[in-house]
Amino acid sequence: MTSARPADYLVSLVRELCALPRETEWVEFKVNDAEPRAIGECLSALANAAALVGKAFAYLVWGVGDEDHAVVGTTFDPGAARVGNEELESWLLRLLEPRIDFRFFTVTVDGRPVVLLEIARAARHPVRFSGQEFIRVGSYKKKLKDFPEKERALWRIFDQAPFEDGVALERAPADEVLRLLDYPAYFDLLERPLPANRDGILAALADDRLIRPCDAGGWNITNLGATLFAKRLDAFHTIRRKAVRVIQYRGTGRTETLREQEGARGYACGFEGLIGYINGLLPANEVIEQALRRTVPMFPELAVRELVANALIHQDFFVSGAGPMVEIFDDRIEVTNPGEPLVDTQRFVDTPPRSRNEALASLMRRFRICEERGSGIDKVVFQVELFQLPAPLFESPEGFTRAILFRPQAADRHGQGGPHPGLLPARLPALRDAHTDDERVAPRTIRDCRKERIDGFTAPQ
């Protein structure tokens, strides 16, 4: 039931699909017809149709008769198929936009080889193959542009379907759900007692949309449940690339890696361990206080925690092939997440909070990992000033958001005698327009503004 899909599950799935009275918008049968371009067009049509009819996956099956749905076997071998010198799967992936998740499985049913292509539903945009969008109308493949009412309905669904409600694993038995999810951590984080029986545990998980009943039996584990409480993220094919990567480099560049670690657990159940691991890699100073020595971290731990939490919560999960990343250099730490920010980086401090992933942010607030008050960056700025560090830099390279904390000695090398100029415009409106009386912030900011000779600044009276 994990991403490998055991043989008994695949056999059961093929039999269930064969039991359908006819081909549907989300299921198509073939025997040996495996022309590459036709497969690509079917991928587009089935992915879009699955979204339209509310299915998590669509299926293209070789080795099953089109009329009677009898298992007859197939000669198609997706592993050996090539288009020119390129493997079929790589060729299909290159021509699909966006690059959706699909997988070929080969299984033996009634002694005959059957190939099953599992296709994830479209999300956010209709899936195109070679620049063209397709849709299934009944059992027929058509161009989406020829059916404007279906296209409008598809866009309405995309606007209403958040990532958290997607299915990471379908038709999982109750025991499999409890094996894959760290449910004790869920109750620990909510400070609730563990229910006395399995049904009570499943009901609690379902109440928070971590799982939901599957029409075909068993449970569907949602993306929300898998992302937050997976014991191993790589057990879920659709989110395994969302694991946090922590990389430590030698020096100030990316040419030499000292160590690299990829987080294995879900964001909520693994958050404390993740922060502890990152802080263990950060440089620290040893301070002697009278007779005792004390280790003081070079970077404020609260600032690191807030930036990592923001990267997890505000990332764009629909960006494929990328996940949150923490990079540690000799002179700085960079926290990067997929997805451009919803607000201008220069307005992080004084803009009301907006969340890209509302259900995830809400649960993380209940777990006391975030606050949903928009105060995270304020805490980062305050901690940085308390530690007398150069101001953090927030930037938005194409398709990503990055936050950078600098070490004290990095100031001169990065041209920073005070807060980074990119942050000052974010601080000034709060001081100039709102006339803040926050004594923790105002004095140093005013001094830095005068030093940088920034125009248009009037100190609050």
Backbone torsions as a table, in degrees:
resi	resn	phi	psi	omega
1	MET	NA	-6.4	176.1
2	THR	-82.5	-167.5	-174.2
3	SER	-62.0	-17.8	-178.9
4	ALA	-77.6	-21.5	-179.2
5	ARG	57.1	91.6	-179.8
6	PRO	-61.7	157.6	-172.9
7	ALA	-62.1	-39.7	-177.7
8	ASP	-65.4	-34.1	175.9
9	TYR	-66.1	-43.2	-179.1
10	LEU	-65.4	-41.2	177.8
11	VAL	-62.2	-44.2	178.5
12	SER	-61.8	-39.3	179.9
13	LEU	-66.6	-43.0	179.0
14	VAL	-61.7	-43.1	179.7
15	ARG	-64.2	-38.8	179.1
16	GLU	-65.0	-41.4	178.7
17	LEU	-67.3	-38.4	179.1
18	CYS	-66.3	-24.7	-179.4
19	ALA	-76.5	-8.8	176.6
20	LEU	-63.6	141.9	-177.7
21	PRO	-65.9	-25.0	-179.1
22	ARG	-160.2	169.1	172.6
23	GLU	-62.6	147.2	-179.9
24	THR	-120.8	-177.0	177.8
25	GLU	-63.5	-23.2	-174.1
26	TRP	-114.9	7.8	178.0
27	VAL	-138.9	132.5	174.8
28	GLU	-136.2	139.7	180.0
29	PHE	-111.3	143.9	174.2
30	LYS	-141.5	165.1	174.9
31	VAL	-103.4	-70.1	-179.4
32	ASN	-126.5	-3.9	-176.4
33	ASP	-68.4	108.6	-176.1
34	ALA	-137.5	45.0	176.8
35	GLU	-68.9	126.5	-171.0
36	PRO	-54.7	-44.9	-178.0
37	ARG	-66.6	-36.1	177.7
38	ALA	-65.0	-36.9	177.2
39	ILE	-63.7	-43.2	179.4
40	GLY	-61.7	-42.9	179.0
41	GLU	-66.1	-37.0	176.5
42	CYS	-65.9	-36.9	176.1
43	LEU	-57.2	-48.3	179.3
44	SER	-62.2	-47.7	-176.6
45	ALA	-64.5	-44.2	-177.2
46	LEU	-70.8	-38.6	178.5
47	ALA	-63.2	-43.9	179.5
48	ASN	-68.1	-39.5	-179.7
49	ALA	-67.5	-37.2	178.8
50	ALA	-61.0	-41.1	176.7
51	ALA	-64.2	-37.8	-176.6
52	LEU	-67.7	-36.3	-176.9
53	VAL	-99.6	4.4	174.1
54	GLY	81.4	26.1	177.5
55	LYS	-97.7	145.8	178.8
56	ALA	-74.6	-32.2	-178.4
57	PHE	-138.8	155.4	169.3
58	ALA	-118.1	162.8	-173.4
59	TYR	-137.0	138.2	171.6
60	LEU	-120.6	121.1	-170.7
61	VAL	-120.1	126.4	173.2
62	TRP	-103.1	141.7	179.7
63	GLY	102.2	10.5	179.9
64	VAL	-127.0	131.8	-179.7
65	GLY	-63.8	141.9	-175.9
66	ASP	-71.7	-33.5	-173.8
67	GLU	-87.4	-53.5	-174.2
68	ASP	-101.1	-3.9	179.8
69	HIS	59.7	29.5	176.5
70	ALA	-82.0	143.0	178.1
71	VAL	-78.3	113.6	-177.2
72	VAL	-116.0	-9.0	-178.9
73	GLY	86.6	163.3	-178.3
74	THR	-143.2	155.6	175.0
75	THR	-98.4	-2.2	-177.8
76	PHE	-70.9	129.4	177.1
77	ASP	-125.2	99.7	-175.7
78	PRO	-63.4	-28.7	179.9
79	GLY	-68.8	-28.9	-178.6
80	ALA	-96.4	-13.5	-176.8
81	ALA	-70.3	139.0	179.7
82	ARG	-138.5	153.4	172.9
83	VAL	-117.8	104.5	-169.9
84	GLY	66.9	-124.1	177.0
85	ASN	-100.4	8.8	-174.8
86	GLU	-106.6	138.9	176.5
87	GLU	-62.5	145.1	-175.4
88	LEU	-56.9	-46.9	-176.6
89	GLU	-62.9	-41.0	178.3
90	SER	-65.9	-40.1	179.7
91	TRP	-63.9	-44.2	178.9
92	LEU	-62.4	-45.4	-178.0
93	LEU	-62.1	-36.7	-178.7
94	ARG	-67.0	-32.2	-176.0
95	LEU	-95.0	-4.5	177.7
96	LEU	-89.7	141.2	176.9
97	GLU	-145.4	121.6	-6.5
98	PRO	-69.1	166.5	-176.2
99	ARG	-80.7	92.7	-177.8
100	ILE	-78.8	168.2	179.7
101	ASP	-88.2	126.5	172.9
102	PHE	-145.3	153.3	-177.3
103	ARG	-145.0	139.9	173.0
104	PHE	-94.0	136.3	173.2
105	PHE	-127.3	139.4	174.0
106	THR	-114.0	126.6	-176.4
107	VAL	-141.4	153.3	178.2
108	THR	-100.5	123.2	179.5
109	VAL	-123.6	122.1	-177.7
110	ASP	54.3	37.0	177.4
111	GLY	78.1	7.1	-178.0
112	ARG	-121.2	142.7	-179.6
113	PRO	-74.1	134.4	177.9
114	VAL	-130.5	137.9	176.7
115	VAL	-111.1	128.6	-179.4
116	LEU	-117.0	124.9	174.8
117	LEU	-105.3	112.4	178.9
118	GLU	-95.6	126.8	-172.7
119	ILE	-123.2	122.7	177.0
120	ALA	-70.0	147.3	-179.8
121	ARG	-65.0	155.6	175.6
122	ALA	-68.0	149.5	179.2
123	ALA	-142.7	132.5	176.0
124	ARG	74.5	-40.0	-179.2
125	HIS	-141.5	148.1	171.9
126	PRO	-61.1	144.1	-179.7
127	VAL	-81.4	131.1	178.2
128	ARG	-111.6	144.8	171.4
129	PHE	-120.5	122.3	-178.3
130	SER	54.4	39.2	176.0
131	GLY	83.6	2.5	-176.0
132	GLN	-123.3	135.5	178.3
133	GLU	-95.4	137.5	-179.8
134	PHE	-125.2	162.6	179.3
135	ILE	-148.1	152.9	174.3
136	ARG	-94.3	129.9	173.8
137	VAL	-117.2	101.8	-170.0
138	GLY	67.0	-120.1	178.8
139	SER	-106.0	13.3	-176.5
140	TYR	-111.7	145.3	177.5
141	LYS	-93.2	127.1	-178.0
142	LYS	-133.4	162.8	173.5
143	LYS	-76.8	133.1	-175.5
144	LEU	-62.6	-34.0	-177.3
145	LYS	-64.4	-19.8	179.7
146	ASP	-82.2	-4.8	-179.0
147	PHE	-131.3	75.3	-174.5
148	PRO	-60.9	-29.9	-180.0
149	GLU	-68.2	-35.7	176.5
150	LYS	-70.8	-36.8	178.5
151	GLU	-64.3	-42.0	178.1
152	ARG	-64.0	-42.2	179.2
153	ALA	-63.7	-37.2	179.8
154	LEU	-65.5	-42.7	179.1
155	TRP	-66.4	-35.0	176.6
156	ARG	-63.5	-38.7	178.5
157	ILE	-66.2	-42.3	179.2
158	PHE	-60.8	-37.3	-179.3
159	ASP	-69.1	-23.0	-173.5
160	GLN	-104.3	-8.1	-171.9
161	ALA	-106.6	99.9	177.3
162	PRO	-75.3	161.5	-179.8
163	PHE	-59.6	-39.1	-174.4
164	GLU	-59.7	-29.2	-177.9
165	ASP	-83.5	-6.0	176.8
166	GLY	-66.8	165.1	-176.2
167	VAL	-102.5	121.1	175.9
168	ALA	-85.6	-32.4	178.9
169	LEU	-153.0	128.8	-176.7
170	GLU	-109.1	157.4	173.7
171	ARG	56.9	40.9	178.9
172	ALA	-87.6	131.0	173.7
173	PRO	-62.6	161.4	-177.3
174	ALA	-58.6	-41.8	179.5
175	ASP	-63.8	-35.0	179.2
176	GLU	-69.1	-37.4	176.6
177	VAL	-59.1	-47.1	-178.3
178	LEU	-70.4	-25.2	177.1
179	ARG	-75.8	-35.3	-174.7
180	LEU	-86.0	-28.7	-176.2
181	LEU	-105.3	141.2	178.2
182	ASP	-84.9	73.4	-175.6
183	TYR	-67.2	-31.1	175.8
184	PRO	-59.8	-35.3	178.6
185	ALA	-64.8	-34.2	178.4
186	TYR	-59.6	-47.7	-179.0
187	PHE	-72.3	-33.2	177.5
188	ASP	-64.5	-43.9	-178.4
189	LEU	-66.4	-31.7	178.0
190	LEU	-87.9	-2.4	-178.6
191	GLU	55.2	45.3	177.2
192	ARG	-116.4	148.7	177.6
193	PRO	-69.9	149.6	178.5
194	LEU	-72.1	127.8	178.7
195	PRO	-57.1	156.5	-173.7
196	ALA	-76.6	-19.2	-176.7
197	ASN	-138.5	170.1	-176.5
198	ARG	-63.9	-40.1	-178.3
199	ASP	-62.3	-37.3	178.2
200	GLY	-65.7	-38.3	177.9
201	ILE	-64.5	-47.3	-178.7
202	LEU	-63.9	-38.5	179.7
203	ALA	-64.4	-40.1	179.2
204	ALA	-66.1	-42.3	178.2
205	LEU	-64.0	-38.4	179.8
206	ALA	-68.8	-34.2	179.4
207	ASP	-60.5	-32.6	179.7
208	ASP	-99.0	17.2	173.7
209	ARG	62.8	24.7	174.6
210	LEU	-78.3	-28.6	173.7
211	ILE	-140.2	164.4	172.5
212	ARG	-151.6	152.2	-178.3
213	PRO	-61.9	143.5	178.4
214	CYS	-99.9	136.7	-179.1
215	ASP	-60.7	-29.2	-178.1
216	ALA	-88.6	5.1	-178.7
217	GLY	106.6	151.3	-178.7
218	GLY	79.0	-155.0	-176.1
219	TRP	-130.7	146.8	168.2
220	ASN	-97.6	125.8	173.0
221	ILE	-86.4	120.8	-176.8
222	THR	-77.2	164.3	174.5
223	ASN	-59.2	-34.8	178.7
224	LEU	-62.4	-47.7	-179.4
225	GLY	-64.3	-43.6	-178.5
226	ALA	-68.7	-41.6	-177.6
227	THR	-64.3	-37.3	-175.4
228	LEU	-88.5	-33.8	-168.6
229	PHE	-130.8	18.1	176.3
230	ALA	-64.6	133.5	172.2
231	LYS	-68.6	-33.6	173.6
232	ARG	-141.4	117.3	-178.8
233	LEU	-63.7	-30.0	-178.8
234	ASP	-72.7	-3.1	173.0
235	ALA	-77.8	-10.0	-179.5
236	PHE	-118.6	110.7	-170.8
237	HIS	-61.0	-36.5	-172.6
238	THR	-75.7	-18.9	-176.4
239	ILE	-123.0	7.8	-174.4
240	ARG	-65.3	-24.9	177.8
241	ARG	-80.1	-0.7	-179.5
242	LYS	-93.3	5.0	176.6
243	ALA	-65.2	145.5	-179.3
244	VAL	-76.7	132.2	175.4
245	ARG	-106.0	131.3	176.2
246	VAL	-116.4	120.5	-175.8
247	ILE	-125.6	131.2	175.3
248	GLN	-113.5	129.8	-178.2
249	TYR	-110.3	157.2	170.1
250	ARG	-89.7	130.9	179.5
251	GLY	82.0	-154.9	-175.0
252	THR	-108.9	4.1	179.9
253	GLY	-120.0	-179.1	-176.1
254	ARG	-102.5	17.9	-174.8
255	THR	-78.8	-28.2	-176.6
256	GLU	-129.4	118.5	-178.5
257	THR	-96.5	128.5	176.3
258	LEU	-84.3	-46.0	177.9
259	ARG	-157.6	153.9	178.2
260	GLU	-142.2	133.7	-178.8
261	GLN	-136.3	133.4	176.8
262	GLU	-107.8	127.7	-179.7
263	GLY	-63.7	135.7	-177.4
264	ALA	-98.4	-27.4	-171.4
265	ARG	-97.6	168.4	177.4
266	GLY	-63.9	161.0	-173.8
267	TYR	-62.0	-42.1	-175.9
268	ALA	-75.5	-49.5	-176.7
269	CYS	-73.7	-19.3	-179.2
270	GLY	-107.8	5.7	-172.6
271	PHE	-65.8	-45.2	-178.0
272	GLU	-62.2	-42.5	178.2
273	GLY	-66.2	-37.2	178.7
274	LEU	-62.5	-48.2	-179.3
275	ILE	-64.4	-39.8	178.2
276	GLY	-63.2	-38.8	178.8
277	TYR	-66.4	-43.2	179.9
278	ILE	-63.7	-46.4	-179.4
279	ASN	-63.7	-29.8	177.4
280	GLY	-68.2	-21.7	179.3
281	LEU	-91.4	-17.6	-175.4
282	LEU	-75.4	146.3	179.3
283	PRO	-67.6	155.4	-179.8
284	ALA	-143.4	156.7	175.3
285	ASN	-106.0	149.4	176.2
286	GLU	-104.0	121.6	-177.0
287	VAL	-112.3	133.6	177.8
288	ILE	-99.4	117.9	178.7
289	GLU	-111.2	105.5	-174.7
290	GLN	53.9	-106.3	-175.7
291	ALA	-99.8	-10.9	-172.9
292	LEU	-111.9	148.6	176.6
293	ARG	-96.7	144.8	178.8
294	ARG	-137.9	135.9	179.5
295	THR	-91.3	124.4	-179.5
296	VAL	-114.2	123.1	-178.9
297	PRO	-64.6	146.2	179.3
298	MET	-70.2	-35.4	177.7
299	PHE	-108.3	143.7	177.2
300	PRO	-65.6	124.6	-176.3
301	GLU	-62.6	-35.4	179.1
302	LEU	-64.6	-39.0	179.1
303	ALA	-65.2	-43.2	178.1
304	VAL	-61.2	-43.8	-179.1
305	ARG	-61.4	-45.6	-177.9
306	GLU	-64.4	-40.7	-179.3
307	LEU	-67.6	-39.5	178.2
308	VAL	-66.7	-43.7	178.3
309	ALA	-60.7	-42.0	177.7
310	ASN	-61.5	-41.0	-179.1
311	ALA	-63.7	-39.0	179.6
312	LEU	-69.1	-43.9	-171.3
313	ILE	-78.9	-36.9	-172.3
314	HIS	-99.3	7.1	178.5
315	GLN	-67.8	159.3	176.0
316	ASP	-95.5	104.9	-176.5
317	PHE	-69.3	-16.8	-179.1
318	PHE	-82.0	-6.9	173.6
319	VAL	-76.9	113.6	-175.1
320	SER	-83.3	152.5	174.7
321	GLY	74.6	15.9	-178.4
322	ALA	-148.8	148.9	177.2
323	GLY	-143.9	178.1	178.9
324	PRO	-62.2	147.5	-177.6
325	MET	-144.8	136.2	175.7
326	VAL	-116.4	120.6	-178.7
327	GLU	-116.8	128.6	-176.4
328	ILE	-113.6	120.1	178.4
329	PHE	-112.4	173.9	178.0
330	ASP	-66.0	-28.1	-174.0
331	ASP	-116.4	1.7	-176.5
332	ARG	-167.7	169.4	171.8
333	ILE	-131.0	131.6	-178.7
334	GLU	-117.0	132.4	178.1
335	VAL	-118.6	117.1	-173.7
336	THR	-122.7	140.1	174.5
337	ASN	-136.0	149.7	177.4
338	PRO	-66.7	144.3	178.8
339	GLY	102.7	130.6	176.7
340	GLU	-75.2	149.1	-176.1
341	PRO	-64.9	151.1	179.6
342	LEU	-76.4	-18.5	176.6
343	VAL	-126.1	159.8	178.7
344	ASP	-59.9	136.6	-179.5
345	THR	-59.1	-26.6	179.6
346	GLN	-79.1	-3.9	179.7
347	ARG	-117.7	20.3	-178.9
348	PHE	-60.3	-36.4	-172.6
349	VAL	-74.3	-40.5	-169.7
350	ASP	-113.0	16.7	178.7
351	THR	-101.7	135.3	177.1
352	PRO	-57.9	151.7	-174.7
353	PRO	-67.3	141.7	172.1
354	ARG	-134.4	137.7	-176.9
355	SER	-119.3	133.1	176.7
356	ARG	-79.0	-30.4	-176.3
357	ASN	-122.1	86.4	-169.2
358	GLU	-66.7	-44.2	-178.2
359	ALA	-65.6	-41.0	179.3
360	LEU	-65.5	-44.5	-179.8
361	ALA	-63.5	-38.5	-179.7
362	SER	-63.8	-44.3	179.0
363	LEU	-67.2	-41.1	179.3
364	MET	-63.2	-31.7	175.2
365	ARG	-66.5	-43.0	179.2
366	ARG	-66.0	-27.1	176.9
367	PHE	-84.6	1.3	178.7
368	ARG	66.8	26.7	176.3
369	ILE	-91.2	-31.9	175.0
370	CYS	-137.4	175.7	-174.8
371	GLU	-117.6	-19.7	-175.3
372	GLU	56.8	32.6	177.1
373	ARG	-114.5	-1.3	-177.4
374	GLY	74.7	19.4	-175.9
375	SER	-97.1	-2.6	-175.1
376	GLY	-60.7	-47.0	-179.1
377	ILE	-69.5	-33.6	175.4
378	ASP	-60.2	-40.6	178.7
379	LYS	-65.9	-40.4	178.4
380	VAL	-60.3	-48.6	-179.0
381	VAL	-62.0	-43.8	-179.6
382	PHE	-63.4	-43.5	-179.7
383	GLN	-65.7	-38.9	178.4
384	VAL	-63.0	-43.3	178.5
385	GLU	-68.3	-35.2	178.3
386	LEU	-63.7	-37.0	178.6
387	PHE	-85.7	-0.2	179.8
388	GLN	56.6	45.8	177.1
389	LEU	-98.0	160.4	169.1
390	PRO	-58.6	149.1	-176.7
391	ALA	-64.1	149.1	178.3
392	PRO	-66.5	153.3	177.4
393	LEU	-111.7	127.9	175.9
394	PHE	-113.1	126.6	-178.9
395	GLU	-139.8	164.9	-175.9
396	SER	-133.6	79.2	171.3
397	PRO	-62.8	157.0	-171.7
398	GLU	-53.1	118.2	176.6
399	GLY	84.2	2.6	-175.8
400	PHE	-141.3	165.9	171.7
401	THR	-126.2	135.9	-176.8
402	ARG	-134.6	135.5	173.5
403	ALA	-119.0	136.9	-175.8
404	ILE	-127.5	129.7	171.2
405	LEU	-108.0	134.9	-177.9
406	PHE	-107.3	146.1	171.4
407	ARG	-75.6	159.0	-177.2
408	PRO	-56.9	-45.6	-176.7
409	GLN	-72.8	-8.2	178.3
410	ALA	-80.4	-8.8	-173.9
411	ALA	-59.8	-50.8	-176.5
412	ASP	-67.5	-38.5	-178.4
413	ARG	-65.1	-30.4	-178.9
414	HIS	-98.6	11.0	177.2
415	GLY	71.1	31.2	-177.0
416	GLN	-118.5	111.8	172.2
417	GLY	-93.6	-11.6	177.9
418	GLY	-154.1	-152.6	178.3
419	PRO	-56.8	146.2	-179.3
420	HIS	-62.4	137.1	-177.2
421	PRO	-55.5	-28.6	-179.3
422	GLY	-66.9	-22.3	179.8
423	LEU	-89.0	-30.3	-174.9
424	LEU	-55.3	-44.1	178.4
425	PRO	-59.7	-27.5	178.5
426	ALA	-73.3	-27.2	-178.4
427	ARG	-86.8	-31.8	-172.4
428	LEU	-63.6	-43.4	-177.9
429	PRO	-58.3	-37.2	-179.8
430	ALA	-65.2	-34.3	-179.3
431	LEU	-83.8	-40.8	-173.5
432	ARG	-80.5	-45.2	-174.3
433	ASP	-86.9	-44.1	-178.8
434	ALA	-86.7	-11.8	-179.5
435	HIS	52.2	58.9	-177.0
436	THR	-61.5	146.2	174.2
437	ASP	-110.9	21.7	179.8
438	ASP	-73.0	102.7	-174.6
439	GLU	-69.0	-20.0	179.1
440	ARG	-72.0	-27.2	-173.8
441	VAL	-104.3	-46.3	-168.3
442	ALA	-59.4	-49.9	-172.4
443	PRO	-58.1	-47.2	-176.6
444	ARG	-70.2	-37.2	179.7
445	THR	-64.4	-41.8	178.0
446	ILE	-60.7	-44.6	-180.0
447	ARG	-60.9	-43.4	-178.9
448	ASP	-68.4	-35.9	179.0
449	CYS	-64.9	-41.7	179.2
450	ARG	-66.0	-38.5	179.9
451	LYS	-64.4	-39.8	-179.8
452	GLU	-82.6	-6.8	179.3
453	ARG	56.8	51.1	179.5
454	ILE	-82.4	129.8	-176.2
455	ASP	-76.1	155.5	172.0
456	GLY	81.8	7.3	-177.9
457	PHE	-96.8	130.7	174.6
458	THR	-125.4	121.4	-177.7
459	ALA	-63.0	139.5	178.5
460	PRO	-64.3	141.3	-179.5
461	GLN	-85.5	NA	NA
